[in-house]
Each structure stands twice: as structure tokens, then as C-alpha cells.
Amino acid sequence: MNIVLIGYRGTGKTSVGAALSKRLGKAFCDTDDYIEEKVKRPISDMVAREGWAFFRAQEKQAIREVSSRKDCVIAAGGGAILDPENVENLKKNGVVVLLDATTLTILERMRQDKRTDQQRPSLTGKDPYKEIEEVLEFRGPFYQEAMDFSVDTTSKSIDQVLDEIVEKLEEYGG
């Protein structure tokens, strides 16, 4: 069974995913990294040159490929859940965990992440705080529909988040 991490950028999907894969002895795949390796360009360049539709098509193919693996921790891109086919593929042999955080926490994490400019182009072109709030509000129902359970990462260490995920996986039957 796969463990799929979903959530907005900056909620900890990559950091938590890498640590969770080590703790559980599973392979790890970040779909954004997978796409960049496959296309051999940063996401920001794909979006600037070909637009979001091009990136979402790449993402859909990547999720189709990665979700067919077994015993993998998958960090899905923040908007992957907007496509029902992506959600269906991720849920086929995976438990979907929503990582959540406050708007302010997400903003601070994005500011501290050196990859933000390269891998996280603006989604709306608005003020970052306002963008996070608006996108979270829009995506909220999609995240709720896709998840099996959620973990708030706002004021927790990676180890605390891992402990909570592992505990909930045991309750869930994984």
C-alpha cells in the first residue's frame, strides 16, 4: 500500500514524505521532482513557457505512473487533487493523508524554502498571503474529498507529524 501526502505547498509534503519513507522503509517519490527530472526543466520554466495546462498534463501522467508503484510514500503536488482522475489513481492502492497548516505558517515556510521561486510559481499573481488564503478556500473541498485523514503540521516537528501519521495509519488499518 502507498501512503500519499496531499496539501498546499509548504505544508510539509516533501520533508515529511522523505522522513516517513525512511521510518517505514518505503521508497519515496515527490511528483514535482519526478516531473522536473522527466521534462528536464524546473516547474517555473514549464509554467512560464507552456502554461499551467502543460504542467497539469505532465502531473497527470506522473501520477498515473507513480501511483502504480507499491509500498511507496508519494508527495503529490498541491493542485493534483483538482483532477478526479489523479485522485482516483492515488487512492487505488494508497491511503491519502492531507497535511494542513495555517496560512501564516505556509507563507513563512515558503519564504524560507530556497526552491520556492524555482518550483512554486505564483498561482494567481496576487499578494502571497492573499493567494494562499484564496487557493486554500477553493481547494478545501477537493482536499476533504480526496483525503482519508488529515494531520495539522502547523506547530509540530517532523517527528511529531510522523508519529501522528503512523498512529493514524494503524487506526486506519495500514
N, C-alpha and C positions, 0 to 999 in steps of 0.2 A: 504494500500500500504506500502511496505517495503522501507527503504532507505538503500542502500548498499554502503559501503565505500570500495573502492579498492585503491591500490597503493603499492609502495615499502615499505618495513619495515622502520619504522622511519618517515613516512610522517604524522603520527598523527591519524591513523585509530582508535586505541583503545581509546585514550584520547578524540578525537573529537566525536567518536561514543557514549561514555558514557555520555558526556555533552549534545550532541544532543538529546539523548533519554530522558534525564531529561527535557530539554527545551520543547520537543514536547509531552511529556507524553507517550512515546512508550517504549516497552521492548527493552533491548539491548543484543546482543549476539556477542561475539568475537569468530570466528570459531576456532582459535588456542586454546583458553581457553577451548572451548567446546570439542575439540578433546582430550586435556590433561585430562580433567575430565573423559571422556568416557573411554579412554585407561588406565588412572591412572598412566601416566608417562609423563615426560617432552618431548617435541618435540626433543630436542637434543639427548635424550636417544633412541627414536624411530629411528631416522636417523642413529645413531651410530650402533645400533643393527641390524635393518632390512633394512636400506637404505631409500633413498628418495621415491622410488616407494611405499613402505609400507605407508609412511606418506601421499603421494598424494592419495592413495586409501582411507585412513581414512578421508582425507579432502573432497574427492568427496562424501562420504557417509554423512558427517556432513553437507555439503552444501545442499545436497538433503533434509535432514531433516529440517534444519533451514530455508531454503528458502520457505518451505511450510507454515510457520507461517505468520500471518497477523499483520500489524502495528508494525513492529519491525525495529530497526536500527541494521544492520548487518555489522560487520567489518570482511571482508574476508581476508584470508591470502594473502600475496603479490604475490604468484605464482598461486593462484586459477584460474586466468583468462587464464592460459595456456591450460586449458581443456575446449573445446567448450561446453560440457555438463554442466559444472559448470556455465558458463556464461549464458547459456540458462535457467538454473534453477533460477539463481539470478535475471534475467530480467523478469521472468514470472509475478511476481506481485511486482516488485521493480523498483525504479529509481536508476541507478548506478552512483555514484559520485566518480570521480578519485581525490584523494588527491595527490598533487605533491609537490616536494621540490627540491632544488639544491643538488648536490652530497655532498658538504661540510656540508650543514645543516643536511642531513640524517646521515652522518658519526658522527657529533657531538652529535646528538640525540641518536644514537646507543651507543656511548661511555658513555653517561650519564644514559642510561637505565640499571638498575640493572638486568633486565630479559634477556638482550641480549645473554649472554652465554647459559642460560638455554633454551630459546625459539627460539633463532635465530642462529642456526649453520651456518657456512660458506657454501655458495652455490658453490664456486669454489676452495676454499683453497688458493686464491691469496690475495695480499695486499688488505685490506678493501676498500680503495678509488678506486682502480682499479676494484675490484669486483663490487662495486656499479655502476660505470660507464658502465661496460660491461653488467651487468644484466639489467640496465635501458635501454640501447640501444637495447638489444634483446627483452625485454618485451614491449617496447614503442608501437609498432603496436598493440599488444594484448590489452594493456590498452586503446588505442584510439578506437579500435573496440568495446570494451565492455562498455565504458562509455556513459552516456547521457550528462554529463557536467563535467568540472573539476574545482578545486579550488587549487590555489597555496598556500601552508601553510608556505613557507619559512620564511618570516619575520612578521608573523601575530600571534596575541594572539589567544587562543582557541575561545574567544568570537567573535573576528573579523571573524574567519573561520566560526563559527556558523551563524553569521549574513549573510555572503555571501551565505552559503548553503541554508538558509531559503529563502533568496531573490530569488535565482535561482530556488528553488523548486516552489515558487509561479509563477514565469515566465513560468516554465515548465508545470504548471498545477496541481501541487501536493499541 
